[in-house]
Amino acid sequence: MSTFETVIAGVGGHLPERVLTNAELAKSVDTSDHWIKSRSGIGQRHLGADDEATSDFAVAAAWNALDQAGLKPHDIGLIIVATVTPDKTFPSTAVYVQQKMGVPPGIAFDVSAACAGFVYGLNIAHNFISTGQIKHALVIGAEKLSCFLDWNDRGTCVLFGDGAGAVALSAAEPLTAGPHQGILATYLSSDGRLAEHLYADGGPSTTGTVGLVKMNGREVFKNAVEEIAGAVFEVTERAKVPRSEIDWFVPHQANIRIIQACAKKLDLDESKVIVTIEKHANTSSASIPLALDVGIRDGRIKRGELLVFAALGGGLAWGSALVRY
């Protein structure tokens, strides 16, 4: 079976127009800008309008990724949307993305791994591409988390936002000389025994409702630091790449203190960490590709540099990917 390298050909992001600042949120919830920033690093979040669906965010981000990659909808053979806020219970949000973008018949499905969803989707797409089944794919993290937050619970509603990030992936022949390119290694894991620490308390077969986000912040924090750092250790070992060679750490944007603790555990200088949480808040599966998009478009992340993505979310599920961009 042929083996190809999976390269990131393009990256795109999209944030809905409405911005909700901490100060504005404090008018309706018992909180303050200082309280939120000191505990999470968040200063604002973007919220989708009532008439906007998750697929709308996904499509906007995907168009940006295709434009950067120089690809057209007819080039795409696989669409994976990582989301916990799908347009409908079924079919997948990915088929609505396919429909809205005019992508011809091909593979399209969703992945539900909460904040780790983008890394899960990247792993799956890499397997399709590296084995020669697909030449070009879209992997999108997209969320409208505002639709199932308890806006009276300051422990959760202050933390999340809406948005989408996408990568266009392409197959490439391995180089005859020089370092490998694209996705070098991935690592995924989960532990259902910890599901009670971060979940939505609804579902079609249990309550018949969407439910609301519930979180045990202390336990999520503890596990996030341990497992995100551990996932980076694992993926660099699999690729046989020293951590000292990492140019950029692009972590899930859940909490600034988690990000800082992970960087310290990994002996990575904070100048090598892409942080967007202050303006984006936690956008779940969208946070890594959104942060990647910011880092590329502001000129920090350059072609040929070594990137590591890592995330933990509900499940608890976690994972990482080492990529030469």
N, C-alpha and C positions, 0 to 999 in steps of 0.2 A: 504494500500500500504506500502511495506517495506521501512524503512528509514535507509540509510547507511551514514557513514561519508566518506568524500572525502579527501584522504590523498595524499600528494605529495610524490610519490615513488621514483622519480628520476628527475634530472635537467641537462640540457645540453646547451652548447652555441657553436656558430661558428662565426668566423670573417674571411672574405676573406683575402687572403695573402697580397694584395697591401696596403701599408700604405701611406697616403698623409698627410704630416706634414703642419703646418701653414706656415713655412718658404718656403716650396715648393709651396704652394698655392699662396703665396704673389708674386711669380714671374709672375703670370698670371692675378691676380686680385688686384685691388687697396686696399690692406689691409696689415696687419703686424701681426706677432706672438703676440705682445703686445696688439694690438687692439682686436684681437679675444679672447685671454685669459682673458683680463680685462672685457669684456662684456659677455662672455659665460662660461669661464672655460675650453674651448676646446683647446687641444694641437695638436691633430691629429684625423684622421678618417680612416676607412678601406673602400676600394672601390672594388666592384666586377669586374671581367674581362668581356670582351664583350661576351664571350661564357658561362658565368655563369648566371643562372636564379635564381629567388627567391626560387623556389622549391629545388634547389641544396643546398642553405644555410639551408633551413628548414630541409632537410633530414639529413644533417651533424649534426645539433643540436639535432634532434630527436634520432639519433643513440646513441649519448652521453647520452641522458636522459634515453633511454631504458637500456643501459649498466649499468648505476648507479642503476636503479630500478630492475635489474635482470629479465627484461621482454623480450619477443620475439615478432616479428611482428604479429604472429598469435594470440597473446593475446589481441591485440588492436581492440576495437569495435567502436571507434569514433576518428576521426581526425578533429580538428578545426585549421585552419590557419588564424591568424589575419594578414592582409596585405592590403596596398593600392597600392602595386606594383605587381599584380599577373602576372604569366607567360603569360596568355592570358586573353582576356576579359571574355571568358568562354571556357571550364569548369573551376571549381575552382582549385586553386593551390593545395588544399588538396587532390584532386584525383590524381594529379601527384606525390605527396608525397606518397600516398597509393600505386601507381603503382611502383615507384622506390624502395620502401622498401619491397615490397612483402606482404603488409598487405591484408588479405583476404577481400571479400566483406563485407561492413559495412557502417556506416554513415561517410561521409566526406564532409565538406563544408568550405567556407571562411567566415570571419567576417570583415566588413569594418567599423572601428571606429577610424581610424588613430592611434594616439599615445595611445589612450585608448583601442585599439583593444584587447590587451592581457587580460586586466581585464574583458572586455566583454566576451571573449572566455572562461575564467576561470569560470565566472558565469554560462554560458550556459552548460558547461561540468559538473559542480557541480550539476545542476538540473537533468541531465541525470543519473548521478551516484547515487545521494542521493535517487532517486526514484526507484532504482533497475533496470533501463533499460540497463545500461552498467556497466561492471566490471572494465575495464581499458580504459583510453583515453589518447590521445596526444593533448596538447594545445601548439601551436607554434606561436610565433611572428616572422615574417620574412619580411625583406624589402631589396629592391635594389633601394634606393632612388636616387642614383647617376644617374639613367636613366632619371629622369625628373626634374633635377635642372637646373636653369639658371646659368651657370658658369661665367656669367658676373655680376651677382647680388650679391654683397658681403653681403647683408642683409640676404640672404638665403643659398647660396652655402657653406659658411664657417661652417654652423651649423650641417649639416647632414652627416650620414654615412650609410654603408651597414652592414648587419649581421642578425643573427637569434638566438633566444633562445627558449628552449622548456621545458615543464614539462610533465612527465608521471604521470597521476593521477590514483589512485586505490580505489576501494570501500573497506571499512573496517567496521566490526561490531562495534557498539558503545561500549566503555569500560564500565564495570560495576562499576568501581571506578576510581577516578582521573579526571582530566580535559578533556574536549572534544578535539579531535585531528583533524588535517586537516583544511579544510575551515570552519571557524566559522560563518562568515557573509560576505555578499557582498552588494555593493550599486552601482547603475548605474544611469546616467542622461545625458541629452543633451539639447541644446537650439539652434534650427535652425536659430533663429534670429541673431545669432552671426557667422553664417557660413562664412560671407564675410571676417572675420579676418584671416582665415587660410584655404586655399583650393588649388586645382589645377585647372587652367583655361582651362581645356579641358575635353572631354568626348565623348563616342561613339554617343550619341543622340543629342549632342549640336554642337561640333566642328569637330567631327570625328578624333580627335587627342588625344594623352595622356595629353598634356598640360604641364605647368610648375608650380612649387610650388610658391604660392603667400602668403605673410604673413604681417599682421599689428602687428609688434613686441610689440608695447606699449600695445595694447589691449589684446593680447595673454598673456603677462606677468601679467597684472592686474587680468585677469580672472583665470589664472592658479593658482596663489597664493591663491585667494579666494576659488576657487572650489576644488582644491586638498586638502587644509586644511579642508574645509567643508566636503569633502567626508570621511576623516579620522575621524572627529568628529561623522559623521553619522554611520559609520560602527562599531565603538567601542560602541556607544550607542545601536545599534541593538544587538550586542553580549553581552551587559552588562559587558563590560570589561573596567576597568580604563585605560586611556592612559598611566599612570605611569607604567603599566605592560608591555608595548611594549618593546621588546628587540631590534628590528631592524626595521627601516623605509627604505623601498626599493621603492623609487619614480621613476617616469619616468625621464629619464636623458635628459632634454631639455636645461637647463641653470643653472649654479651653483648658480646664484643669486635667481632663483625661488626656488631651493632646500633649500637654506639657509633661505629664508624668510618663507617657509612652516614649516621648523623645528622650527623656532622661534615662529611662530604662534601656534604651537602644544606643545610648551614647551618641545621639545625633544632636548637633547644634541647632538651636531653634531657628537660625537663619536658613536652614535647609528644609523647613517645614512650611507647607502651604496652608495658611489659615484664612478661612472666609466666614467663620461662624459669627463674627460681629455684625455682618450685614445680611447673612443668609439664614441664620439660626440653623436648627437641625432639620434638614429636608430629607431625612431617611435615605432611601436608595439613590436619591439625586445628588447627595452631598459630595461624593468623590468626583464624579464627572463635572459637576459645577466648579469645584475647586480646581480641577485640572484645566478646565477652560479658562478660568481667571489667570492661572499661572502661565499658560501659553500666550494668552492675548496681551498680558502686560509685559511680556518679554523675558520673564524669569526662566521659564522652562524652555530649553532649546533642543533641537534635534540631536540625537546621539547620546543624550543624557540618560542616566539610570534612575528610574522612578520606582517607588514601592507604594502600593495602595494597600490599606488595611482597614477593616471595619468589624464592628460587632453590633448586633441588633436582636430584636425579639426572636425567641426560639429556645434558648439563646442560640444564635447562629453567628459564626464569624469566619473570616477568611482574609486572604491576602493575594497579591499578584505582584511579581517583579517584572518590570517592562523597560526595555531600552527604546525610548521614544525617538 
